[in-house]
Amino acid sequence: MKLSPAFFTLLPLAAAGGGSYGPSSHVATEIFSFPPTNPIFIENLFVLPDARLLLTSYVHFGPDTNSPLHVLNPVTSSVSVVTTLPNSTSQTGIAQLSGANRYAVTAGILGDNFEFVNNTISVYVVSLEWNALSATVVDTIPVPGAISANGLVAVGNVVLSADSRGGRILRVDTVTRTSSVAFADPLLFGDPANVSGSLGVTGVNGLFLKWHAGQRWVYFTNTAKGIYGRFKVDSLGHKVGSVEVVRTVISADPIGFTNSLDDLVVDGDGHGYIAWQDQSLLKVKRYGNGTTAQTVVLGPGGMANGNSGITLKTPTSVALGLGGDHIYVGTGGADAGNLTGGQVVKVTI
């Protein structure tokens, strides 16, 4: 979740660099793009059990504060609004709760410098049935005191949210409707000394929950520090042990609005895929001995088969497709300083 301080009018053009590059077997296909007449900035996406994609949007430009929640059919490339989230202008994370067809979405009223207006962040519990054309907001749980809400994962009916500005993880129990600070950690905080401006205090960003060797691992990105890391949680969503750094991303360019990590997924082989603004999809390959290597698989410095003519316009999010053989990349649609409409790109892995 990152926009330039002047939002879309001053978005820079330089691409993120660094990493190692080589031949790729990845195939990329753009399956949808919002038109400039409806320039939706896709913030996050989630693959539903019926293979449709649930999309959140970061900035709602309408005159009211009922931000639309979209669903995309990747086969027909058709998109629709399934419901609106009242008292919100910006939506961020998505997670699936226990029980059928229940999803948590974080949203609120956006203020300045990526922060939300005080006490406007809520977790919306949304019911969306298989192949249904509409959804229902069944509960709205306020999260008082939160500075921001970004990536989101669920452990049963408990959700963990990344407070990017506060450098901490928030814990919300959707059954008891209570919220608290799960923990803060230096590896979750931003780094104003490393990155100037408002982005410098944007720390933990994306979250992804992955089972590995009988343990629940939450993987995360830290925007200002360029960190891809993880921590364990128990069955109630409480942290177990310490926060680990999997890799600090290497780049020839300084971290900034054209070189910053956003949301992520981890595939069945343990490799991470990260939306790397401004124009790239980053892969962090993890070997059996714990070492890592990075490569750009789509965007400047990396090439995927079949991606002729595809430019990722501010990649923000990634989701693992059903079957685990492809991922979807969502973008904000910002290109050359203009908001032209967010994209969804399918990439085989």
C-alpha positions in Angstrom: 0.0 0.0 0.0 2.0 2.9 -1.3 1.3 6.0 -3.2 3.5 9.1 -3.8 2.9 12.0 -1.5 1.1 13.9 -4.3 -0.7 10.7 -5.1 -0.8 9.9 -8.8 0.3 13.2 -10.3 3.9 12.9 -9.3 4.6 9.1 -9.6 8.1 8.7 -10.8 9.0 6.6 -13.8 12.3 4.8 -12.9 12.1 1.1 -12.4 13.4 -1.0 -9.5 16.8 -2.5 -10.2 19.2 -5.0 -8.8 19.0 -8.8 -8.5 20.2 -11.5 -10.8 18.6 -12.2 -14.2 18.4 -15.1 -16.6 16.1 -17.1 -18.8 12.6 -17.7 -17.5 9.9 -20.2 -18.1 7.3 -17.9 -16.7 4.4 -17.0 -19.0 2.6 -13.7 -18.4 -0.9 -12.8 -19.7 -2.9 -9.6 -18.8 -6.4 -10.8 -18.1 -8.0 -7.6 -17.1 -7.4 -3.8 -16.9 -9.7 -1.1 -15.5 -10.2 1.6 -18.2 -9.0 5.2 -17.7 -12.7 6.1 -17.4 -12.9 4.0 -14.2 -9.3 4.1 -12.9 -9.5 1.7 -10.0 -6.3 1.4 -8.0 -6.1 -2.3 -7.1 -4.6 -2.6 -3.6 -5.0 -6.3 -3.0 -6.5 -9.5 -4.5 -7.6 -12.8 -3.1 -8.5 -16.0 -5.0 -11.9 -17.3 -4.0 -12.7 -21.1 -3.9 -14.7 -20.7 -7.2 -11.5 -19.3 -8.8 -12.8 -15.7 -9.0 -10.7 -12.9 -7.6 -11.8 -10.6 -4.8 -10.3 -7.1 -5.3 -9.8 -4.3 -2.9 -9.1 -0.8 -4.0 -6.9 1.7 -2.3 -8.6 5.0 -3.2 -12.2 5.4 -3.9 -12.8 8.6 -5.8 -16.6 8.7 -5.4 -18.4 11.5 -3.6 -19.5 9.3 -0.8 -17.7 7.0 1.7 -19.1 3.7 0.6 -16.1 2.2 -1.2 -16.9 -0.6 -3.7 -15.7 -4.2 -3.3 -15.0 -5.8 -6.7 -15.0 -9.4 -8.0 -13.2 -10.4 -11.2 -13.9 -13.5 -13.2 -10.5 -14.3 -14.8 -12.1 -16.6 -17.5 -14.5 -14.0 -18.9 -12.4 -10.9 -17.8 -15.6 -9.4 -16.3 -15.6 -7.4 -13.1 -18.5 -6.4 -10.9 -19.2 -4.6 -7.6 -20.5 -7.2 -5.2 -21.0 -4.8 -2.2 -19.8 -1.6 -0.7 -18.1 -1.0 2.6 -19.7 1.9 4.4 -17.6 4.6 6.0 -14.5 3.8 4.0 -12.6 5.4 1.1 -9.7 2.9 1.0 -9.6 -0.9 1.3 -6.4 -2.9 2.0 -6.0 -6.5 3.2 -8.2 -9.6 2.5 -8.2 -12.9 4.4 -10.5 -15.9 4.5 -12.1 -16.7 7.9 -13.1 -20.1 9.3 -16.4 -21.3 8.0 -17.7 -21.2 4.5 -17.7 -18.0 2.4 -16.6 -15.5 5.1 -13.9 -13.0 4.4 -12.3 -10.2 6.4 -11.4 -6.9 4.7 -9.7 -4.0 6.3 -10.8 -0.5 5.2 -11.2 3.0 6.5 -11.0 6.7 5.5 -7.7 7.6 4.1 -5.9 10.7 5.5 -2.5 12.1 4.7 0.8 10.3 4.3 -0.7 6.8 4.0 -2.3 7.2 7.5 -6.0 6.7 8.0 -8.2 9.2 9.7 -8.2 8.6 13.5 -10.5 5.7 14.6 -11.9 5.0 11.1 -10.2 1.6 10.4 -12.5 -1.4 10.7 -12.4 -5.1 9.9 -15.4 -5.8 7.6 -16.7 -9.4 7.7 -18.2 -10.1 4.3 -20.2 -13.1 3.3 -19.8 -14.1 -0.4 -21.3 -17.3 -1.6 -20.0 -19.6 -4.4 -20.4 -17.8 -7.7 -22.7 -15.2 -6.1 -23.2 -11.9 -7.8 -23.6 -10.0 -4.5 -22.0 -10.1 -1.1 -23.3 -9.1 2.4 -21.4 -7.2 5.1 -22.4 -9.2 8.1 -20.2 -7.3 10.7 -18.1 -4.2 11.0 -15.5 -4.4 13.8 -13.7 -1.1 14.7 -10.0 -1.1 15.3 -9.4 2.0 17.5 -6.0 3.5 17.8 -4.7 1.9 14.6 -2.5 4.2 12.5 -2.8 2.2 9.3 -3.9 -1.2 8.2 -2.3 -3.0 5.3 -1.6 -6.7 4.7 -4.0 -9.2 6.4 -3.9 -12.9 7.3 -6.4 -15.1 9.2 -5.7 -17.8 11.8 -9.2 -19.3 12.2 -11.4 -16.3 13.1 -8.5 -14.2 14.3 -7.0 -11.8 11.8 -3.5 -10.2 12.0 -3.1 -6.8 10.3 0.1 -5.0 9.3 0.1 -1.5 10.9 2.7 -0.1 8.4 3.0 3.2 10.1 3.1 1.9 13.6 5.7 -0.9 13.0 3.5 -3.5 14.6 1.0 -6.3 14.1 -2.6 -5.8 15.1 -4.8 -8.7 16.3 -8.5 -8.7 15.8 -10.8 -11.5 17.0 -13.8 -11.5 14.7 -15.9 -13.6 17.2 -15.4 -11.6 20.3 -15.1 -8.4 18.2 -12.0 -7.2 20.2 -8.7 -5.8 18.9 -5.3 -5.4 20.4 -1.6 -4.9 19.5 -0.2 -8.3 19.0 3.4 -7.1 19.0 5.9 -4.6 17.7 9.4 -5.3 16.5 12.3 -3.3 15.2 12.2 -5.3 12.0 8.6 -4.1 11.4 9.4 -0.4 11.8 10.2 1.9 8.9 13.5 3.6 8.5 13.4 7.4 8.1 17.2 7.5 8.0 17.2 5.1 5.0 14.3 6.5 3.1 13.3 10.2 3.2 9.7 11.5 3.2 6.6 9.6 4.2 7.7 6.3 2.8 10.5 6.2 5.3 8.1 5.4 8.1 6.3 2.8 6.1 7.5 -0.5 7.6 5.7 -3.9 7.6 3.5 -4.0 4.5 2.4 -7.3 3.0 1.5 -10.5 5.1 1.1 -14.1 3.9 0.4 -17.1 6.0 2.2 -20.4 5.1 2.2 -23.8 6.7 5.7 -25.3 6.9 6.8 -28.4 8.8 3.7 -28.3 11.0 4.2 -24.6 11.9 2.3 -21.5 10.9 4.6 -18.9 9.4 3.6 -15.4 8.6 5.8 -13.9 5.9 6.1 -10.2 5.5 7.7 -7.3 3.7 9.1 -4.2 5.1 8.9 -1.4 2.6 11.5 1.1 4.0 14.1 -1.5 4.9 13.7 -3.7 1.9 13.2 -6.8 4.1 11.5 -10.0 3.3 11.0 -11.8 6.6 8.8 -14.1 8.7 7.6 -15.1 12.2 5.7 -18.0 13.6 2.3 -17.8 15.2 0.2 -20.3 17.2 -3.4 -21.4 16.7 -4.7 -18.2 18.3 -2.5 -15.9 16.2 0.1 -15.1 18.9 3.7 -14.8 17.9 6.0 -17.7 18.8 9.7 -17.0 18.9 11.5 -14.1 17.2 11.1 -12.3 13.9 13.5 -13.5 11.2 14.9 -11.9 8.1 14.7 -14.2 5.1 16.4 -11.8 2.7 17.2 -8.1 2.5 16.5 -7.3 -1.2 19.5 -6.1 -3.2 19.1 -3.2 -5.5 21.3 -0.8 -7.4 18.7 1.9 -6.7 17.9 3.5 -3.4 14.7 2.5 -1.7 11.9 4.9 -2.7 8.7 5.1 -4.5 10.2 3.4 -7.6 11.9 0.7 -5.6 9.8 -0.6 -2.7 8.4 -4.0 -1.7 4.6 -4.4 -1.4 2.5 -7.6 -1.0 3.7 -11.1 -1.4 2.9 -14.9 -1.6 4.9 -18.0 -0.9 4.5 -21.0 -3.3 4.5 -24.7 -2.5 8.2 -24.9 -2.9 8.9 -22.1 -0.4 9.8 -19.4 -3.0 8.5 -15.9 -2.4 6.9 -13.7 -5.1 6.8 -10.0 -4.2 5.1 -7.0 -5.9 8.1 -4.7 -6.4 7.1 -1.2 -7.3 7.4 0.5 -9.7 7.3 -2.1 -12.5 8.5 -5.5 -11.4 7.6 -8.9 -10.0 10.4 -10.2 -7.7 11.1 -13.8 -7.0 13.1 -14.8 -3.9 14.2 -18.4 -4.4 14.9 -20.3 -1.2 17.2 -23.3 -1.2 17.1 -26.3 1.1 20.2 -25.0 3.0 18.4 -21.8 3.8 20.2 -19.6 1.4 18.3 -17.3 -1.0 18.6 -15.7 -4.4 16.5 -13.1 -6.1 15.5 -12.5 -9.6 13.0 -10.3 -11.5 10.6 -12.6 -13.4 8.4 -9.9 -15.0 9.3 -6.3 -15.6 12.5 -4.4 -16.1 15.5 -6.7 -15.9 13.4 -9.8 -16.2 11.5 -11.4 -19.0 8.6 -13.9 -19.1 7.4 -15.6 -22.2 4.3 -14.2 -23.7 4.5 -10.9 -21.9 5.1 -8.8 -25.1 3.4 -5.5 -24.5 2.8 -6.0 -20.8 4.0 -3.4 -18.5 3.2 -3.7 -14.8 1.8 -0.4 -13.8 2.7 -0.1 -10.1 2.4 -3.7 -8.9 0.8 -3.8 -5.5 -0.3 -7.4 -4.8 0.1 -11.0 -5.7 -2.1 -14.1 -5.1 -1.5 -17.8 -5.6 -3.9 -19.3 -8.1 -5.9 -22.5 -7.4 -3.6 -25.5 -8.1 -0.5 -23.5 -7.3 0.9 -23.3 -10.8 0.3 -19.6 -11.4 0.0 -16.4 -9.5 -2.0 -13.2 -10.2 -0.4 -9.8 -10.0 -2.6 -6.8 -9.2 -1.5 -3.3 -10.0 -2.5 0.2 -9.1 -2.6 1.3 -12.8 -0.3 4.3 -12.3 1.8 4.9 -15.4 3.8 7.9 -16.4 2.2 9.9 -13.6 -1.3 9.1 -14.6 -3.8 6.7 -13.1 -4.8 4.7 -16.2 -6.5 1.8 -14.4 -5.3 -1.2 -12.3 -4.4 -4.5 -14.0 -4.6 -8.2 -13.2 -1.8 -10.2 -14.8 -1.6 -14.0 -14.7 2.0 -15.4 -14.4 2.8 -19.1 -14.6 5.3 -20.3 -12.0 
